[in-house]
Amino acid sequence: MSNVPVPEIQSTVGAGLIRVPSGSFTLGSPPSEEGHRVWEQERVVVVADDFCLGRTPVTQAQYKAVAGTNPTDHVENPDAPVDSVSWEAAHEYCQKLTRLDHEAGVLAEEWQYRLPTEAEWEYACRAEDWQPRHGDPRDVAWFHDNSDGQPQPVGQKIPNRWGLHDMLGSVWEWCQEIFSTSKSTRSVRGGSYYNTARCCRAAQRNGFGFAGRYCGFRLLAARQTQFDLSPPIEEFPAPEQRPPSLYDAFEADDFQLGLRIIGDDPLALENVDSIPPTLHFCVYNDRPEWLVWLLDHGANIELREQDYGATPLDTAVVHRNETIIRQLVQCGADTTRTMALAIRGLAGGFEYDARLNREGYRKIIALLQQLGVGHEQ
């Protein structure tokens, strides 16, 4: 077969889907692989039937053409992948597009669009390549080091040998499975533009329970048959003992431990693969001394938090943490939108009940004025 197959389906919304041949492969990763977790346990999987998979993630334009809205949490770009999509919304999109393409005669009646299983996703991602990824991360993925902190238009990076683009990085891609029963999370694959290269691996598994601003999806077309699902993480062995993290150093209030950790692993300083990353953890847990320590050791004062896309200063304002607000402003944080956030808080913009707890923002507004922070320009 050709290394770059031609698209087998061209959806009515412009999504090209490539035929993926049946076969077998080893799912998961060996314990020696950087980033390996116990729920990536290796096992041989047989993919019994051919299926078709989107050449790229579903774009904002393709999503809006079916759903009528664009939920993306960034500047609109029709050619960028849609993000901030819940599992339920992605599932509903597949059902709606199935009906549209049945009516248009594009999709055979016995076929349907759906989300891939984890095995189907990983099989297509690997494309008979057993390495963690099909090239240097900078060449094959949009991730933390090259994405400029936002989704980029699809199809610009080198595809895998079957012609699939952006399987790694870009946006986490929803799959069929439940990732964790106890935490009510669904499986996502591939890493995102926000994550480090450690998450941009074929075997990487994660789970979200909400419409994360890093979550998108990719169309799969297949015959309407039953399919096998990967077990949730509770069915795997208990995680192995892990090395200490900065969060352990925070808990022990041990700065020397913190130094040893970032000396062994500089990526631990900001830990963007975790929610929340370290700077935001300090805001949420009122650890001003550790926040200053992180900044003194090179942490990015404008780092955005995974869940809400907020900087540490934005987060400190919403949580009315006066000490950390003062520290961040004095350390040179961008205050362009800070006063507007405080005023929005006073108006009840960050409370489930606008009558509760919003008066605290008056003190924040007074503090910002004292620090010389004016209204948004």
N, C-alpha and C positions, 0 to 999 in steps of 0.2 A: 504494500500500500504506500501511497505518497506520504512524505513526512508532513506536508501541509495540506490536509484534506480541504476540499471545497465545501462551503456551507450546504447542508442537506435541507434546511428549512429556512425560509425568509419570512418572518412573521409580518403581519399587516402593520405593525408599529415600527418595522425596520430592524428588528433584532435578528441577526444571523446566528443560526445554531449549527454546530459542526457535529458530524457523526463520530461517535466514540465507539470503537469496536469492542466486542465482547472479549473476555480474557480473564486471567487470574493475576493476582499480585499479593505482595506482603504489605498489609496495612499496619500503620504504626511506626515506631522508631526504636532503634536499639538503645539500651541504657547509656551508651557512650555518646549519643548525639547531644550536642549542646541544646539545652532547653527541654530535654526529655522529661516527661512526667509519667507516673505509673499508669495513668489512663490512656497512654499511647502504646499499650502492650501490643507486641507484634502478633499477627495471626494471618494465615493465608485466606484470602477472600476470592471467590469465583464470581465474576460478573457474567451472568449467563446470556444476556441479550444486549445487542447494540442499543444505544440511546443517542440522543442529540443533546448537546449542551451549548449554552450561549457562548459565542466567541468572546464576549466581554460581559461584565456585570450589567444589569439593567440600568440604563441611563435615566437622567431626570426627564428628558423629553419622552422617552418610551414609557416611563411610569405615568407621567401626566396624561399621555394620550389615552390611557385606559382608565386610570383612577380619577382623572379630572383635577387632581391637586398635585402639588409638589411639596412633600414634607421636609425637604432637605434643610438642615440647620446651618447652611452656609450661603454665600452669595450664589444666586441661581446661575447655573451653567448647563445648558441642555445636553452637552456632550460629556459631562462628568457623571460618575455613578450616583444614583439616588442614594441618599443616606437617611438616617433617623427613621427608618422603617421598622415597624414591629413585625414579629413573626406572623401574627394574624393578618396584618395588611399585605405582607408578601404572599401568603397563602391565598388570600382573596384575589389578589392580582392575577395569580396563575389561573384560578378558576374563571375569572372574567375573560382573560385572553384566550383561554381554551374555547369558550363559547363563541367569541368573535372570529377566531380562525377556523372553527368548524363551519360557521356560516359562510365564511369567505372561501372555503374549499382549500385553504392553505394547509390545514392539519387534518390528517385522516381521522375518521370518526372513532376508530378504536384507540387513538392516541390522545394524550393529554399533556398539558404543561403542569409541572409541579416543581417543588424544591427538591434538590438532589438529596439522597441519603449521604451520610458521612463517607461510606465506602465508595459510592459513585463519585463523590466530589474528589476524594483523595486519589482514586484510580485515574480520573481524568487529569488531575493536577500533575501527577507523576509522569504520565504519558511514557511509561516504560523506562523511566529514569529513576534510579533508586537513591539518588542523592537527596539531601534535605530540600534543595531548590535547584532549578534548572540553569542557574548561572549566578554571577555576582549579584547581590541584592540591589545594587545601584542600577544594574542593567535590566533587571526583570521585575522590579517592584517599586511602587511609591510607598515609602515608609518614613520614619521619623527624621532620618538624616537628609532626605532630598525632596520632601513633599511641600515644604513651606507651610506646614501646619494645616493643609486643606486638601480636599479631594481634587485630583487633576483629571483632565479629559481621558477617557478610556482609549486603549489601543496604542499607546505611545511606547510602551516598554516591549522588550523582546518576548514574543510568545513562546510557549513550550513547543515541543516537536510536533504536537497535534494541532497547533495553530490557535491555542487558547491564550488570550491575553489577560493580564491582571489577576491571575489566580492567587497570587501572593501580593500582600500589601493592598493598597487602594482602600477597599472597605471589607470588614468582616462579612462573610456570606452565610446567610441563614441556611441550615439544613433541616431535614425532617425530624431529627431526634430530639428527645428530652436529654439535656446534658446532666442535670442534677435534679432528682426527684425532690429532695429535701429543700432545695432552694428555688424550686419551680423555675428553672432556667432552660432555655432551648440552646441547641448547639450552633456554634458559628465556626467558620473555618477561614484560614489563610492570613490572618493578621490585617492590619489597616495602615493607612497613611500616618497614623499617630504613633504606632508601635515601633519598637526596635526590630532589628533583623532577626532576633531570637524568635519572635512570633511569626515571622514570615517564612514558615516551613510547611512542607506538604503534610506532615503529621500533626501539626499544632492544633489542639482542640481547646475551645473555650466555651463559655456559656453566658448568655444574657437573659434577663427576665423582663426587659423593657425595650423600648424603641431607641437603643443607643445611637448617639450621633455618629457612630462609626460603623453602623450596621446597614448593609445593603443585601442584594441577593442576585442570583444568576438563574436563568430559566433552564430547566431540563424538560425535554420532550421524550416520552416513552409510551409504550403500550400500557393500557390500563390493567395492570396486574398487581399482585401483592409484591412487596419488597421487604428485604431484611433490614432491621435497624440495629445500630450499635447500642450496647447497654449503657445506661447512665453511670456516672462515675462511682456511685455507691456500690456497684457490683464489681469494682476492681479492688485489688488489695489496698490496705491502708497506705497512704503516702509514706515514702521513706523519710528518715530523719533528714531534715534540710539544714544547710549551713545557716548561721545567724544572718538576719537582715537588719537594715537600718531601723525597722519597726521594733526589733528586739532591743536595739541600742536606745531608742526612745523610751521604751518601757523601763529599762534598767537605768536610764539617765546616765549613760556611760559614754562619754565623748571619745575615750580611747578606743572603745569597741567600734564606735562609728568610724574612726580613722582607719582601723584595720579593715573594716568592711569595704570602704570605698577605695582603699589601697589595693585590695584583691580584685575588686570589681567596680571600676569607675561608673558603670551604668547604674549602679545602685543609688548614686547621689540623687537622681531625680526619679528613678524607677517608674518610667512612664507606662510600663506594661501592667501596672497594678492600679487599682481604684481604691482610695485616691492616691495619687503620687505623693512623694514625701512632703513637698512644700504645703500642699493642701491638707495633708494629714495634720500638720502643725497648726493650721488655722482651725480645722474642725475640732481639734483636741486641746486648743489653747496652750501651745508649747512655743512661746515666743523665743525662748533662748535657743531652741533647736532650729527655728526658722532662720535666725541670724547666723547660726553655725553653718547651715546649708548654703546660705548666700555667700558667706565668707569663703566657702570651699568651692565656689563656682557654679552653684545652681542658678538656673535662668529665672530671673525675677518675674518675667512675663509668661512663664510656662502655663499652658492651659490644662485644666483638669478634664479628665475623660468624660465624666457624666454630663457636665453642663457647659463645657467650653469656656469656663470662667478663669481669669487670672487669680493669683493669690489675693491681690488687693480687692478685686470684685467680690471674692468669697468672704474676705474679712469684713467688708461693708455689709453684705447680706446677713452675716452672722453677728454683726455689731460688736466686733472684737476691737476695742479701742486701742489696746496696747500694740497689736499687730498692725493695725492701720497706721499708727504713728511710725512704727519701725519701717514699714514698706515705703511710705511717702518719703521719709528721711533718707532711705536707701536709693531713691530715684525711680520708683515704680511709675509707670505711665498713669497719670490721673485724668486723662481726657474725659472719661465717662464716669468718674467716681462720684462727683456731686449729683449727677443725674440719677445714679443708682440709689443714693441715699434719699433723694426726694421721692423717687418711686417707692422706696420702702416705707416712707412716712405716709404715702397715699394708700398703703396696704397691698402693694404689688407683689410682695413676697410672703404673704400669709394666706392660709386657707380661709381664715376669717379676718377680714380687714379691720375688725374692731379690736383684735387682740395683739398685744405686744408691739405695735408699730410705733408707739411713742418713743421707744428707745432710739429711733432714728433721729430725733431732734438733737440728742447728744452727739450723734455722729456728724450731723450737719454742722453743729457748732465746732466740733473738733476739726473738721476739714477746713472751715473758715479760719480757725486759728493757725492751721498749717499752711495757709495761703492757697488752698485748692478752690478754684472758682467753678462756675457753671460750665457745662460742656460747650465747646465752641462749635 
